[in-house]
Each structure stands twice: as structure tokens, then as C-alpha cells.
Amino acid sequence: MSKCFYFVRVLLITILVIESECGELEESAKNGTRTRWRPAQNGSTTTSLGHRADASIFPGPNGSEYEEILLESICQIPAGVAHQLCKAFYRSDHGVPKNLEHCPPTSALANMDPRFINSGIIGLDYFHAGAKENFRQKVLTRGGAGQQCVYDESGNLIVGPPNGGSADLHSPRNPTGEAEHILYDILPWCACCKSSNMKDCNKYYKKRPSDDGKLYRPDMALKP
């Protein structure tokens, strides 16, 4: 029953987000202006729009901006609803994805390791405050899961709630995984962390933990 409740909530929120944002996105495109996301009612701060190295899921010159607006919009959930959604996620989720790559402990190593790809900075300030670089596992598991590793300006790995990377059940790099990534990874983070003022953030990171890099071993190709 909890799983059903979770998916009904997800569907309703997604529909509301798309309906409320489409007009704003179209107007922004017509005017040729950069859109800045408005603050949420629960006190979350505004964030400027960034760019990323890989392609946006939206075509056209404004694609990356559309994507970031929609991703941030998903977090505009009333606190009471967010708490219930987080509880449902925690009860129904099957747990930590298996067989993922371990994060390189520094961004310098991540840049050299062929098992990881720089995923750019779209939404980075919003979802991972303080992070300057974002890497994702290049070859995903059979189920489409993948490791995310984020690093601060000193190149150090950011670990754990509220701003660390996560073991994503459905990596956005999966050809069919962008919608599933939003459903199973981003929305639960929004519900447990951002929209609940971080009160339930530990619940999210128990299911989608950050890798601390302690078990990382360099790729054979990097060895002399």
C-alpha cells in the first residue's frame, strides 16, 4: 500500500510541475531571457542556472535551462506532503544499488579515470551545495544504476547528507533513465532533504548513500 501511495503522489506532483512550468518556459524562450527559479515557500534559496558538458534532455539552445528549471521545480513540495512522501519512499524502496564503482577520492583522479565521466554543473548548486565538479559512472549496471561523485573547490569528495553524491538507482546516463532518475532518485531527495528542510535527509542517504572513496582502486589503464 505504501508503494502505491508513493507512486500516486509522484504522478500528481509531476503533472502539477509540468502544467505550472510549461507557460513560464515558453515565455522565457520567446523573450530570449535567462530564467531564475523563484524561491520555494518553505524557504529554499534561489539558484542561478548553469551549464553542463553533456547534452540536455531538451533540444534547442535553451534546453539546459529548461531542464534545470524542471528539475528544481520538482522540489517545490509542501513540507507536510514531503514528509509523507519521504516515509513512503523509505518503506517501499528496495535499498542501496549493488555493484557500483567506487568514487575516486579526488577530482583529479576522477578526471583521469576512464570509468567516470564529467557530468557538468547543471543543477549542481541546487542539489549539491558547495560542489564544483560532478562525475558519474560511465558504464552502468545491468539495471541502469550508477555512482555519482561530487567534489568541492579543493577537489575533495563530498560525502553524505545533505550535499554528497549518491548511489543512483537509475542513472540519468541510462538511455531510458532520465524519467526514472527523477522518479527514484531526485524526487526522493527533494522530499527527504530539500522540501523537508533536511529533517529526513538521513533516510534518503541510507537508501542512496554517498561513496566515501575508501575502497577506490585506480583503473588498470592508469597504472604505469
C-alpha positions as CSV (number, residue, x, y, z in Angstrom):
1,M,0.0,0.0,0.0
2,S,2.9,2.4,0.8
3,K,4.4,1.8,-2.7
4,C,1.1,2.7,-4.3
5,F,0.8,5.8,-2.2
6,Y,4.3,6.9,-3.2
7,F,3.6,6.5,-6.9
8,V,0.3,8.3,-6.8
9,R,2.0,11.2,-5.1
10,V,4.8,11.2,-7.6
11,L,2.3,11.2,-10.5
12,L,0.2,14.1,-9.1
13,I,3.3,16.2,-8.3
14,T,4.9,15.6,-11.7
15,I,1.7,16.7,-13.5
16,L,1.4,19.8,-11.5
17,V,5.0,20.7,-12.1
18,I,4.7,20.3,-15.8
19,E,1.5,22.3,-16.1
20,S,2.8,25.2,-14.0
21,E,6.2,25.4,-15.7
22,C,5.4,25.0,-19.4
23,G,4.0,28.5,-19.7
24,E,7.0,30.0,-17.9
25,L,9.4,28.1,-20.0
26,E,7.7,29.1,-23.3
27,E,7.6,32.8,-22.2
28,S,11.3,32.7,-21.3
29,A,12.2,31.2,-24.7
30,K,10.1,33.9,-26.6
31,N,11.8,36.7,-24.7
32,G,15.3,35.3,-25.1
33,T,15.8,35.8,-21.3
34,R,17.5,33.7,-18.8
35,T,15.1,32.4,-16.2
36,R,15.9,32.4,-12.5
37,W,14.0,30.0,-10.4
38,R,11.7,31.6,-7.7
39,P,12.3,30.6,-4.1
40,A,10.1,27.9,-2.6
41,Q,7.6,28.7,0.1
42,N,9.5,26.6,2.6
43,G,12.5,28.9,2.5
44,S,14.8,27.3,0.0
45,T,17.0,29.8,-1.8
46,T,17.1,30.9,-5.4
47,T,19.8,29.5,-7.7
48,S,21.2,30.8,-10.9
49,L,21.1,28.5,-14.0
50,G,24.3,26.7,-15.0
51,H,25.6,24.7,-17.9
52,R,26.8,21.1,-18.3
53,A,29.2,19.4,-20.6
54,D,26.8,16.6,-21.8
55,A,23.7,17.2,-23.8
56,S,20.4,18.3,-22.2
57,I,17.3,16.1,-22.4
58,F,15.6,19.1,-24.1
59,P,16.6,20.0,-27.6
60,G,17.5,23.5,-28.8
61,P,19.6,26.4,-27.4
62,N,17.6,26.8,-24.2
63,G,17.5,23.0,-23.5
64,S,19.8,23.0,-20.5
65,E,17.9,25.9,-18.9
66,Y,14.6,24.1,-19.4
67,E,16.0,21.0,-17.8
68,E,17.3,22.8,-14.7
69,I,14.1,24.7,-14.1
70,L,12.0,21.5,-14.3
71,L,14.4,19.6,-12.1
72,E,14.4,22.3,-9.4
73,S,10.6,22.6,-9.8
74,I,10.2,19.0,-8.6
75,C,11.4,20.1,-5.2
76,Q,8.6,22.6,-4.7
77,I,6.7,20.3,-2.4
78,P,4.8,21.4,0.7
79,A,6.7,20.3,3.8
80,G,3.9,18.1,5.1
81,V,3.5,16.3,1.8
82,A,7.3,15.9,1.5
83,H,7.5,14.2,4.9
84,Q,4.8,11.7,3.9
85,L,6.4,11.1,0.5
86,C,9.8,10.5,2.2
87,K,8.3,8.0,4.6
88,A,6.6,6.1,1.7
89,F,9.9,6.1,-0.3
90,Y,11.8,4.8,2.7
91,R,9.3,2.0,3.3
92,S,8.9,0.9,-0.3
93,D,12.4,1.3,-1.7
94,H,14.4,-1.9,-2.1
95,G,17.7,-0.4,-0.8
96,V,21.2,0.5,-1.9
97,P,22.0,-0.3,-5.6
98,K,24.6,-3.0,-5.9
99,N,27.9,-3.4,-7.8
100,L,28.7,0.2,-8.4
101,E,32.1,1.7,-9.0
102,H,33.8,3.4,-6.0
103,C,34.3,7.1,-6.2
104,P,37.9,8.4,-6.8
105,P,38.8,10.3,-3.6
106,T,39.8,13.5,-5.6
107,S,38.5,15.2,-8.7
108,A,42.0,15.0,-10.2
109,L,41.7,11.2,-10.1
110,A,38.2,11.3,-11.4
111,N,39.3,13.3,-14.4
112,M,41.8,10.7,-15.3
113,D,39.7,7.6,-14.6
114,P,38.0,6.3,-17.8
115,R,35.3,4.6,-15.7
116,F,33.9,8.1,-14.9
117,I,32.6,11.0,-17.0
118,N,32.2,14.6,-16.0
119,S,28.5,15.3,-15.9
120,G,28.7,19.1,-15.9
121,I,27.2,21.5,-13.4
122,I,23.5,21.8,-14.3
123,G,21.7,22.0,-11.0
124,L,24.8,21.4,-9.0
125,D,24.5,24.4,-6.7
126,Y,20.9,23.5,-6.0
127,F,21.2,19.7,-5.4
128,H,24.8,19.7,-4.1
129,A,25.6,23.0,-2.5
130,G,29.4,23.6,-2.3
131,A,30.2,21.2,-5.1
132,K,32.2,22.4,-8.1
133,E,32.6,19.1,-10.1
134,N,30.2,16.3,-10.8
135,F,31.2,12.8,-12.1
136,R,29.1,9.8,-12.9
137,Q,29.8,6.2,-13.5
138,K,30.3,5.7,-17.3
139,V,29.3,2.0,-17.7
140,L,26.1,1.4,-15.8
141,T,24.9,-1.8,-14.1
142,R,22.5,-4.1,-16.0
143,G,19.7,-2.4,-14.2
144,G,20.8,1.1,-15.1
145,A,22.2,2.1,-11.7
146,G,25.3,4.2,-11.4
147,Q,27.6,6.0,-8.9
148,Q,27.6,9.8,-8.6
149,C,30.6,11.5,-7.1
150,V,30.8,15.3,-6.4
151,Y,33.8,17.4,-5.3
152,D,34.3,20.7,-3.6
153,E,36.5,23.5,-5.0
154,S,39.6,21.9,-3.4
155,G,38.9,18.7,-5.3
156,N,37.8,16.7,-2.2
157,L,35.0,14.3,-2.3
158,I,31.7,15.5,-0.7
159,V,30.2,12.7,1.3
160,G,26.8,12.2,2.9
161,P,23.8,14.4,3.7
162,P,22.8,16.9,2.6
163,N,25.1,17.6,-0.3
164,G,27.1,14.5,-1.1
165,G,26.8,12.4,-4.3
166,S,24.6,9.3,-4.3
167,A,24.3,5.7,-5.5
168,D,21.6,6.3,-8.1
169,L,19.2,3.5,-8.7
170,H,18.6,4.9,-12.2
171,S,21.4,7.0,-13.5
172,P,20.4,9.8,-15.9
173,R,23.0,8.4,-18.3
174,N,20.8,5.4,-18.8
175,P,19.1,5.8,-22.3
176,T,15.7,5.3,-20.7
177,G,16.7,6.6,-17.2
178,E,16.1,10.3,-17.1
179,A,12.4,9.9,-16.1
180,E,13.3,7.0,-13.8
181,H,16.1,9.0,-12.3
182,I,13.7,11.8,-11.5
183,L,11.2,9.3,-10.0
184,Y,13.5,7.1,-8.0
185,D,16.5,9.4,-7.1
186,I,15.7,13.1,-7.5
187,L,12.2,13.3,-6.1
188,P,13.0,11.2,-3.0
189,W,15.9,13.6,-2.3
190,C,13.6,16.5,-2.7
191,A,11.1,15.0,-0.4
192,C,13.5,13.8,2.3
193,C,16.1,16.7,2.1
194,K,15.2,19.9,0.3
195,S,11.5,20.2,0.9
196,S,11.6,19.0,4.4
197,N,14.4,21.4,5.5
198,M,16.8,18.5,5.7
199,K,14.9,16.8,8.6
200,D,14.5,13.4,6.8
201,C,17.7,13.6,4.8
202,N,19.4,10.7,6.6
203,K,16.6,8.4,5.3
204,Y,17.4,9.3,1.7
205,Y,21.2,8.7,2.2
206,K,20.5,5.3,3.8
207,K,18.9,4.2,0.5
208,R,21.2,6.3,-1.8
209,P,24.5,6.6,0.1
210,S,27.5,8.6,-0.9
211,D,30.6,6.5,-1.6
212,D,33.5,7.8,0.6
213,G,36.2,6.7,-1.8
214,K,38.0,4.4,0.7
215,L,37.6,1.3,-1.4
216,Y,38.6,3.1,-4.6
217,R,41.3,1.4,-6.7
218,P,42.8,3.1,-9.8
219,D,41.8,1.7,-13.2
220,M,44.4,-0.6,-14.6
221,A,44.9,1.8,-17.5
222,L,46.2,4.4,-15.1
223,K,49.0,2.3,-13.8
224,P,52.5,2.6,-15.3
